[in-house]
Amino acid sequence: MSEMITADLVDLDLSAESKEAAARALAERMVAKGRVTDLDGFLADVAAREAQMPTGLDGGIGIPHCRSEHVTEPTLAFGRSAAGIDFGAADGPADLIFLIAAPAGADDAHLTILSSLARQLMNAEFTDALRGVSDAETAAALVRGDVTPAEALEGAGADGASPGGASPEGASPEDASAAEATDTATAPAAASVGAGAGSTTPKTPEAEATDARPFRIVAVTSCPTGIAHTYMAAESLENAGREAGVEVTVETQGSAGFTRLDPAVIAAADGVVFAHDVPVREKDRFAGKPTVDVGVKAGINRPAELISEVRAKAERGEKTASAGAATTPVDRAGDSTEGYGTKLRKWLMSGVSYMVPFVAAGGLLIALGFAIGGWTVNKAPSVMDHFVWTQSDSWGALLFQIGGMAFNFLVPVLAGYIAYGMADRPGLVPGFVGGAISLSINAGFLGGLAAGLIAGGVVLVIQRVNIPAALRGIMPVVVIPLISSAVVGFLMFVVIGKPIAAAQKGMTDWLNGLTGTNAVLLGALLGLMMCFDLGGPVNKVAYTFATAGIAVASPSDSAMKIMAAVMAAGMVPPLAMALATTVRGKLFTPAERENGKAAWVLGASFISEGAIPFAAADPLRVIPSAMVGGAVTGSLSMMFDATLRAPHGGIFVVPLIGNPFLYLIAIAAGVCVSTALVVVLKGMRKPAQGTPAAGAAESAAAGEKGNQQPVAA
């Protein structure tokens, strides 16, 4: 295996002015070394990771990183910026930038070495040396672990040979040997740290004055990529624990998999810290202990606070009765300061995300059933009783009835996974039961929403009850499903079912009564919502509102008109950006023009996210233009009485649309309006294109900025 970083992959005078430009400059070095096969594809993967969470860290460090199919072997590139580059850290720009590239199928040893670099970045001596080295060869040797920080600053060992003799700053050869024996895969990195993560720091006098048994914490760290933040948070927590005289044992759930903590270690722990941005695996192992649950960057930036917080919870006797009570398994719970409004949105989106595939499959099957069997297919007998292989009516009835069965799951799935988002697996049973009851009493989607929230809340309450250890084993299997289902069933049948059913009927009657101006205004509003955040929460609210109306065996004409307006408006932004890059390509960067080619297909397929690269690069011009076009299309679709039974499909379901010719005209009108607006607005900024912020086509930095966006699509 070749060396992960060499002098050719080091730029000590990085002149980039943006994080996109910095990533491109370092990635070009990887391409020159044959480590990256497709520059644009790799940068797209880097941008996708950056979009999940900024990669800037306190202390002037930026660590853009990703796993990519365009990487041939694990590679590091290092750049040092005199001016600093904003990577989103709270304390300001970064002057030390590492681009970490891992192959999509990187083996464990490689990823372990990458994780060791992440741990080194928590070592002040290491980062100080990187700021002080004068040549690329020494910097590469320092990162590889071939020289210590002190030797790097002295100019020794620049040829990459491991120096002999004693190491300054207390890092003796014996220390390095011990680190090497601990983990041969991480030896090159561990040696450069010396007495860092692998050594034992003497306890403070205050800690020695306490009991012989120190306070013990077990922690889990994880991040979406599992390469850098995961291990940096682990190192930070371990260092803070040593300073506080606390015994901290960390399980890193990274890309290379994870080694489970010894159950005896967990059992002996006095508290738990979760620092994660993806769900903690096998979280039930930590149930019943004081727990602090935060994002991974909190584990890096404020580990001492987290340790103090979990100690305080232990002193107060606070316990987490169940892992499911702390976070949703679909989205991490986030920081403890997260408001109830944010949590409620996550819970609802959890249910919606699981429901949408049922809507898509069922809706398309029903629409195909109508297309093949005619509009009377809903009155056909069961295919169990009558099915003729050679008759199209029988095949149409088969598709219709399969789709109808899929639709029967919508409300139970919605309710079940809202409860799952709140309370983990124990919420599934009462959620599904409540959703099924909602269907039986005609409470519809409103009833499903209520049932899911009630089911999750009931389970959370039960989980907070202090249960004897002997009964904990049967709680999730018997007691919680039994009690929660009974409570949810009682509330839905006896208490709130009828009022919700009445509200559902009122909303249905209101939709059925929409005509004329009211319908046009509703179409415009839905169009604005679909184009506001391009697949975000507002877009999903409009889409869910539309799909809820058609998710019945015989939806009303008004519901099908709403579905048609929503899909038409959602197609406008990517199609408009594609057209704009075609008719006025000079207003866009080369990368945006390439994105425009893909946007044709994405827009035609009703994938609004196809416009995200353009909106992210220039939101003040692109988003308002898209919203105006979407409003025009939504209102025209309603005015033309276009209907749609399928919840997705774009132009591929045009044969299933009522008034298809006028429907396409509505889409074309909105696309033209959005295109004209974005061209005019971008043209107005033309005199300012000389600056990097304006994004001139001739500027390399601007090309980089545009290039990082396609991932979101």
TORMAR-448971 format. One record per residue (C-alpha): residue in one letter; x, y, z. Coordinates in steps of 0.2 Angstrom, whole numbers, padded with zeros to 4 digits, always signed. Layout:
<sites>
aXYZ...
</sites>
This chain:
<sites>
m+0000+0000+0000s+0007+0017-0004e+0009+0031+0009m-0008+0039+0013i+0000+0056+0012t+0016+0062+0003a+0024+0079+0000d+0014+0080-0016l-0002+0080-0006v+0003+0095+0005d+0000+0114+0001l+0008+0125+0014d+0002+0141+0005l-0016+0137+0001s-0023+0152-0007a-0042+0147-0009e-0055+0159-0003s-0069+0147+0000k-0071+0129+0007e-0076+0123-0010a-0061+0131-0018a-0050+0123-0005a-0058+0106-0007r-0055+0107-0026a-0037+0113-0024l-0032+0098-0013a-0043+0086-0023e-0033+0091-0039r-0017+0085-0030m-0026+0068-0027v-0031+0067-0045a-0013+0070-0050k-0007+0056-0039g-0020+0044-0046r-0029+0043-0030v-0045+0051-0037t-0052+0045-0053d-0066+0058-0056l-0063+0076-0049d-0081+0082-0050g-0089+0066-0044f-0077+0066-0029l-0081+0084-0025a-0099+0081-0026d-0097+0067-0013v-0087+0079-0002a-0101+0093-0004a-0114+0080+0001r-0105+0076+0017e-0103+0095+0020a-0121+0098+0018q-0125+0086+0032m-0115+0096+0044p-0101+0108+0043t-0084+0101+0045g-0076+0115+0054l-0069+0112+0071d-0064+0124+0085g-0046+0128+0085g-0044+0133+0067i-0047+0116+0059g-0057+0111+0044i-0059+0092+0039p-0069+0090+0023h-0071+0071+0021c-0081+0058+0013r-0082+0040+0007s-0083+0040-0012e-0083+0027-0026h-0071+0039-0036v-0057+0036-0023t-0044+0022-0027e-0036+0021-0010p-0037+0030+0007t-0029+0047+0005l-0025+0063+0015a-0021+0080+0008f-0016+0094+0019g-0017+0113+0016r-0012+0128+0026s-0021+0144+0023a-0014+0161+0029a-0030+0170+0028g-0041+0156+0035i-0056+0148+0027d-0074+0147+0034f-0079+0129+0037g-0093+0133+0049a-0084+0132+0066a-0090+0143+0080d-0073+0151+0083g-0070+0157+0066p-0060+0152+0050a-0049+0137+0049d-0031+0138+0044l-0027+0119+0044i-0037+0110+0031f-0037+0091+0029l-0046+0083+0015i-0049+0065+0019a-0054+0053+0005a-0059+0035+0008p-0064+0022-0005a-0083+0017-0004g-0077+0000+0001a-0062+0004+0012d-0055-0009+0023d-0055-0008+0042a-0036-0005+0043h-0037+0010+0032l-0051+0017+0041t-0043+0015+0057i-0028+0024+0052l-0039+0038+0046s-0047+0038+0063s-0030+0040+0071l-0027+0056+0062a-0044+0063+0068r-0038+0059+0086q-0021+0068+0083l-0031+0084+0078m-0036+0085+0097n-0017+0086+0101a-0012+0104+0103e+0007+0100+0100f+0002+0091+0084t-0008+0106+0077d+0005+0119+0083a+0019+0109+0073l+0008+0109+0058r+0007+0128+0059g+0026+0129+0061v+0033+0117+0048s+0042+0125+0034d+0042+0112+0020a+0029+0100+0013e+0040+0084+0016t+0041+0088+0035a+0022+0091+0036a+0019+0075+0027a+0031+0065+0039l+0022+0073+0054v+0005+0068+0048r+0011+0050+0044g+0019+0049+0062d+0037+0047+0055v+0042+0062+0066t+0036+0070+0082p+0029+0087+0083a+0045+0093+0092e+0056+0086+0078a+0046+0093+0065l+0048+0110+0071e+0067+0107+0073g+0068+0102+0055a+0074+0084+0059g+0067+0068+0051a+0061+0078+0036d+0065+0063+0024g+0052+0053+0032a+0064+0041+0042s+0059+0037+0060p+0071+0046+0071g+0080+0037+0085g+0084+0043+0103a+0072+0051+0116s+0058+0061+0110p+0055+0078+0118e+0039+0083+0128g+0039+0066+0137a+0036+0055+0121s+0050+0042+0123p+0053+0028+0111e+0045+0016+0125d+0029+0026+0123a+0029+0024+0105s+0032+0006+0106a+0018+0004+0118a+0006+0013+0107e+0012+0002+0092a+0009-0014+0102t-0008-0008+0106d-0014-0007+0088t-0003-0011+0073a-0015-0003+0061t-0014+0014+0070a+0004+0013+0074p+0010+0027+0062a-0002+0039+0069a-0001+0034+0087a+0018+0036+0087s+0016+0055+0082v+0005+0058+0096g+0017+0051+0109a+0009+0051+0126g-0008+0056+0119a-0023+0046+0117g-0015+0029+0121s-0006+0035+0137t-0012+0037+0154t-0012+0054+0161p-0009+0055+0180k-0025+0060+0190t-0027+0077+0198p-0024+0078+0217e-0043+0081+0218a-0047+0065+0210e-0034+0055+0220a-0042+0062+0236t-0059+0054+0231d-0064+0036+0233a-0053+0023+0226r-0066+0020+0213p-0067+0035+0201f-0083+0040+0193r-0086+0030+0177i-0093+0035+0161v-0096+0025+0145a-0099+0035+0129v-0104+0032+0111t-0098+0043+0097s-0104+0042+0079c-0105+0054+0063p-0113+0051+0046t-0097+0047+0037g-0089+0038+0052i-0071+0044+0048a-0067+0060+0057h-0079+0067+0070t-0083+0050+0077y-0065+0048+0083m-0061+0066+0087a-0076+0066+0099a-0069+0050+0107e-0052+0058+0109s-0059+0074+0116l-0070+0065+0129e-0056+0054+0134n-0044+0069+0137a-0057+0078+0147g-0061+0063+0157r-0042+0061+0162e-0041+0080+0167a-0057+0078+0178g-0051+0062+0186v-0066+0052+0177e-0064+0035+0169v-0071+0037+0152t-0073+0022+0140v-0078+0026+0122e-0086+0015+0109t-0083+0023+0092q-0097+0018+0079g-0087+0022+0064s-0086+0017+0046a-0075+0003+0050g-0088-0005+0061f-0088-0005+0080t-0082-0015+0094r-0095-0017+0107l-0091-0011+0125d-0089-0025+0137p-0106-0028+0145a-0097-0028+0162v-0090-0011+0158i-0107-0004+0154a-0115-0012+0170a-0101-0004+0181a-0103+0014+0173d-0111+0028+0183g-0117+0038+0167v-0118+0038+0148v-0114+0051+0135f-0120+0049+0118a-0112+0061+0105h-0119+0056+0089d-0127+0062+0072v-0133+0045+0067p-0143+0033+0077v-0134+0024+0091r-0133+0005+0087e-0140-0007+0101k-0144+0008+0112d-0154-0003+0124r-0138-0009+0131f-0137+0008+0140a-0154+0008+0148g-0157+0013+0166k-0142+0025+0168p-0140+0044+0169t-0138+0049+0151v-0133+0065+0141d-0137+0064+0123v-0130+0077+0111g-0123+0079+0093v-0106+0073+0089k-0098+0091+0088a-0103+0094+0106g-0093+0080+0111i-0078+0088+0102n-0081+0106+0107r-0087+0104+0125p-0083+0087+0133a-0080+0094+0150e-0097+0101+0151l-0105+0084+0145i-0095+0075+0159s-0101+0088+0172e-0118+0086+0166v-0119+0067+0167r-0111+0068+0184a-0124+0080+0190k-0138+0069+0183a-0131+0054+0193e-0130+0064+0209r-0148+0069+0207g-0153+0051+0203e-0159+0054+0186k-0160+0038+0175t-0165+0035+0157a-0177+0020+0159s-0176+0015+0140a-0165+0020+0126g-0180+0023+0116a-0185+0037+0127a-0170+0048+0123t-0170+0049+0105t-0179+0044+0089p-0171+0029+0079v-0175+0038+0063d-0167+0055+0067r-0155+0058+0081a-0163+0068+0095g-0150+0081+0094d-0145+0093+0107s-0154+0093+0124t-0159+0111+0120e-0170+0106+0105g-0187+0113+0107y-0203+0103+0106g-0208+0111+0090t-0193+0104+0082k-0195+0087+0090l-0214+0087+0084r-0209+0090+0066k-0196+0076+0067w-0209+0064+0074l-0222+0069+0061m-0209+0067+0047s-0204+0050+0053g-0221+0044+0050v-0223+0053+0033s-0206+0046+0027y-0212+0028+0030m-0229+0031+0023v-0224+0039+0007p-0218+0023-0001f-0235+0015+0002v-0243+0030-0006a-0232+0029-0021a-0234+0011-0024g-0253+0010-0020g-0257+0026-0030l-0248+0021-0045l-0256+0004-0045i-0273+0011-0043a-0270+0023-0057l-0263+0009-0069g-0279-0001-0064f-0290+0013-0070a-0279+0016-0086i-0280-0003-0090g-0298-0007-0084g-0307+0009-0086w-0316+0020-0074t-0328+0007-0068v-0314-0004-0062n-0317+0001-0044k-0334-0009-0046a-0326-0025-0052p-0328-0041-0041s-0314-0048-0032v-0301-0056-0043m-0301-0071-0031d-0319-0074-0038h-0317-0068-0056f-0301-0067-0065v-0299-0070-0084w-0281-0071-0090t-0285-0064-0107q-0295-0049-0102s-0288-0032-0099d-0302-0028-0087s-0296-0042-0075w-0278-0036-0075g-0284-0018-0072a-0295-0025-0057l-0280-0034-0051l-0269-0019-0051f-0283-0008-0043q-0286-0021-0029i-0268-0023-0025g-0266-0004-0024g-0281-0003-0013m-0273-0015-0001a-0258-0005-0001f-0268+0011+0003n-0276+0002+0018f-0259+0002+0027l-0257+0021+0025v-0265+0027+0041p-0258+0013+0052v-0240+0015+0045l-0242+0034+0048a-0247+0032+0066g-0236+0017+0070y-0220+0026+0064i-0224+0043+0072a-0225+0033+0088y-0209+0024+0083g-0200+0041+0080m-0205+0046+0098a-0202+0030+0108d-0193+0017+0097r-0199+0000+0094p-0211-0001+0109g-0221+0013+0100l-0225+0002+0085v-0239-0009+0092p-0250+0005+0100g-0246+0016+0085f-0252+0003+0072v-0267-0001+0083g-0272+0017+0085g-0270+0020+0066a-0281+0005+0062i-0294+0011+0074s-0293+0028+0065l-0298+0019+0049s-0312+0010+0056i-0320+0025+0064n-0317+0036+0048a-0305+0048+0057g-0293+0046+0042f-0276+0055+0042l-0281+0067+0056g-0285+0052+0067g-0269+0044+0062l-0258+0059+0067a-0267+0059+0084a-0266+0041+0087g-0247+0041+0083l-0243+0055+0095i-0254+0048+0109a-0246+0031+0107g-0229+0038+0108g-0233+0048+0123v-0241+0034+0132v-0226+0023+0129l-0214+0037+0135v-0224+0038+0151i-0223+0019+0154q-0205+0019+0151r-0202+0032+0164v-0209+0021+0178n-0196+0013+0189i-0198-0006+0186p-0190-0019+0196a-0175-0027+0187a-0184-0044+0187l-0198-0037+0176r-0188-0027+0164g-0186-0042+0152i-0204-0043+0148m-0208-0025+0148p-0205-0022+0129v-0213-0038+0124v-0228-0040+0135v-0231-0026+0147i-0228-0010+0136p-0238-0017+0121l-0252-0023+0132i-0255-0007+0142s-0251+0006+0128s-0263-0003+0116a-0277-0003+0128v-0275+0015+0133v-0274+0021+0115g-0288+0010+0109f-0299+0017+0124l-0295+0035+0119m-0298+0033+0100f-0314+0023+0102v-0322+0032+0117v-0314+0049+0119i-0307+0058+0104g-0312+0047+0089k-0329+0055+0085p-0322+0073+0086i-0308+0069+0075a-0319+0060+0063a-0330+0075+0062a-0315+0086+0059q-0309+0074+0045k-0327+0075+0037g-0327+0094+0038m-0310+0095+0029t-0316+0083+0015d-0332+0093+0013w-0322+0109+0012l-0310+0102-0002n-0325+0095-0011g-0333+0112-0011l-0318+0122-0018t-0322+0130-0035g-0317+0145-0045t-0306+0158-0036n-0304+0148-0021a-0297+0133-0030v-0285+0144-0040l-0279+0152-0024l-0276+0135-0016g-0266+0130-0031a-0255+0145-0030l-0252+0142-0012l-0248+0124-0014g-0236+0129-0028l-0227+0142-0017m-0225+0129-0004m-0218+0115-0016c-0205+0127-0022f-0200+0136-0006d-0187+0123+0001l-0187+0110-0013g-0190+0094-0004g-0188+0101+0013p-0202+0102+0027v-0213+0115+0019n-0212+0105+0002k-0216+0089+0012v-0231+0097+0020a-0239+0102+0004y-0235+0085-0004t-0242+0076+0011f-0258+0086+0011a-0261+0081-0007t-0257+0063-0005a-0268+0062+0010g-0283+0067-0001i-0280+0053-0014a-0276+0039-0002v-0293+0032-0002a-0302+0020-0014s-0313+0033-0022p-0305+0051-0020s-0315+0066-0024d-0312+0077-0039s-0305+0091-0028a-0292+0079-0020m-0286+0073-0037k-0285+0092-0043i-0274+0096-0028m-0263+0081-0032a-0261+0087-0050a-0257+0105-0044v-0244+0099-0032m-0235+0088-0044a-0235+0100-0058a-0228+0114-0047g-0215+0102-0040m-0208+0099-0058v-0206+0118-0061p-0190+0122-0052p-0178+0109-0060l-0185+0111-0077a-0184+0130-0076m-0165+0129-0071a-0162+0117-0085l-0170+0129-0097a-0161+0144-0090t-0144+0135-0092t-0148+0131-0110v-0154+0148-0116r-0142+0159-0106g-0128+0148-0101k-0116+0162-0099l-0125+0167-0083f-0120+0150-0075t-0104+0142-0071p-0098+0127-0081a-0103+0115-0066e-0120+0123-0066r-0123+0120-0084e-0118+0102-0081n-0131+0101-0067g-0144+0109-0079k-0143+0093-0090a-0147+0082-0076a-0161+0094-0070w-0171+0090-0086v-0173+0072-0081l-0175+0076-0063g-0189+0089-0066a-0198+0078-0078s-0198+0064-0065f-0205+0076-0052i-0189+0077-0041s-0189+0095-0035e-0172+0092-0027g-0165+0094-0044a-0165+0113-0042i-0156+0112-0025p-0138+0115-0033f-0144+0131-0041a-0154+0137-0025a-0139+0133-0014a-0127+0143-0025d-0139+0158-0027p-0154+0157-0016l-0160+0175-0017r-0162+0174-0036v-0167+0156-0038i-0179+0152-0025p-0191+0167-0028s-0190+0164-0046a-0195+0146-0043m-0209+0150-0031v-0217+0162-0043g-0217+0149-0057g-0223+0136-0046a-0238+0147-0040v-0242+0151-0059t-0242+0132-0063g-0252+0127-0047s-0266+0140-0050l-0267+0136-0069s-0268+0117-0065m-0283+0120-0054m-0291+0132-0066f-0289+0119-0080d-0297+0106-0069a-0283+0094-0071t-0284+0078-0060l-0271+0065-0055r-0274+0049-0046a-0255+0044-0045p-0245+0053-0031h-0229+0053-0041g-0221+0050-0058g-0220+0066-0067i-0222+0066-0086f-0222+0047-0085v-0240+0047-0078v-0247+0060-0090p-0258+0047-0098l-0266+0045-0081i-0270+0064-0079g-0287+0072-0083n-0285+0086-0096p-0267+0081-0100f-0264+0094-0114l-0269+0109-0102y-0259+0101-0088l-0243+0102-0099i-0247+0119-0104a-0248+0124-0085i-0231+0116-0082a-0224+0125-0097a-0231+0142-0092g-0223+0140-0075v-0206+0135-0081c-0206+0149-0093v-0210+0162-0080s-0197+0155-0068t-0184+0154-0082a-0187+0172-0087l-0186+0178-0069v-0170+0169-0065v-0162+0175-0081v-0167+0193-0077l-0161+0193-0059k-0144+0184-0064g-0142+0196-0078m-0144+0211-0066r-0129+0205-0056k-0118+0204-0071p-0107+0219-0067a-0102+0212-0051q-0096+0195-0057g-0078+0200-0055t-0079+0195-0037p-0078+0177-0030a-0094+0180-0021a-0103+0184-0037g-0098+0168-0045a-0090+0174-0061a-0089+0160-0074e-0071+0164-0077s-0067+0162-0059a-0060+0146-0053a-0067+0148-0036a-0084+0151-0043g-0083+0135-0053e-0079+0126-0038k-0093+0133-0028g-0105+0128-0042n-0098+0111-0043q-0100+0105-0025q-0119+0106-0027p-0125+0092-0038v-0125+0079-0023a-0141+0086-0016a-0151+0081-0031
</sites>
